[in-house]
Amino acid sequence: MKKATAAVIIHEDKILIAQRAKDDFWEFPGGKIDKGETPAECIVREMKEELNLRIQVKRFLGLVEGVYRGIPMQVFAFLAAVDGGDMTLHVHKAAKWLKLNEINKYPLVEEDSVILKEFL
């Protein structure tokens, strides 16, 4: 089972979503948990690597489990805030800061749709 993280990053009352490079879907940024790494450590590392952002993890939102794109997954979702850095896209096509009620206008990957519905 693949274990991954997703960050719901809030800055100035808006939430960050990013468009995946490999398709037209949008996501809460995150990534695969490395061996020996906690989910919270993973999300901090991934935001630095993918977006050049330092984040402060505020709290664990919840766990989403299922089969997504044919892969059994556990996704650990965290609420976070920007703590520094100038956003630079390293693995995404685009990124947007949106109000919560605007996010559903963008096609989210299935697991992030679950996060949106269940935790936000």
N, C-alpha and C positions, 0 to 999 in steps of 0.2 A: 504494500500500500504506500503510495506517495504521500509524504507529509510536507505541507507547505504553509505559508503565512500570507495574510492580506492585511494591509494597513488602511484604516479609515482615518486619513490625515485631515485634521480640521485646522484651518488658518483663516482668520478674519471672517468667521461664520460661514465659510464655504468648505466643501469637501473635494479632495483631489481624486480625479479618475484619469486613467492613462489608456491610450489606444495601443493595443498590442501590435507589434511589428509584423507578425506572421498572418494576421487576418484583420477584419474590420471591427472586431469586438473591443469593448472597453473593459477595464478592470480597476479594482482597488489594487494598487501596486503591492508586490510581495514576491515571494519566491520559495524555492525548495530549501528545506531545513537540512543542513549538513550534519554528518555524523558527529556526535558529541556536543551539538549546539542546542540550546534551548530555543523554543519558538520566539521568545522575546529578543534573544540575541540575534536570531536570524532576521527578524524584521528590521532591526536597527542596521545590520550589515547590508541587507538588500537595498534599503533606501539610499544608503551612501553609495553603493555600487551602481544602482540603476538610475538614480535621479540626482546624485550629489547633494542630498539633503541629510542633515542631521535631524533626527526626530527624538522626541521624548515620548516614551510609551506611557499613556495615561492609565489604561486598564485593558484587561482581556474582555472582549465582547462575547465570544463564544466559539464553539467548534462546529463546523459544517462537515458532515460526512456523506459520501455518496460516490457514484461512478460518473465522472465528468469527462467528456470526449473519449470515452472508452477506458478511462484510467480510474481505478479505485483510489479515492483521495480522502485525506483529512486536511481541512484548512482551518488554521488557528487565526481568528480575526482579532485585531487589536485596534483600539482607539488611540490615536497619537496626535501630537502637535509638532509643528516645525520648530526646531531649536537652532537653526542656522543653515548656512549653505545657500548657494545660488543654483536653482534648479537647472540641471542639464540633462537632456534625454539621452541615455546610452542604449536602451533596448526598446524604447517605445517610439511610435510615429508622432504622437501628439499627447498633450496633457491639458486638462481643463480644471479650473476651480469652479465648482457649481454649488448652488443652494441645494439642500436636500431634495426639494420637490422638483428640481430640474434633472436629476440623475436618471430618472426612468425614461427620459426622452432618448437615451443612448443605449444601444444594444450591449448589455453587460454579459460577460461569461456567466454560465449558469450558476456556479457556486457563489459568485458575487451577488447575483440576483437574490439568492437565498439569504446572504448576509444583509442586504438592503431590506428585505422583507421582515426578517426575524429579529434583527438587532438594532435597526435605526428608526 
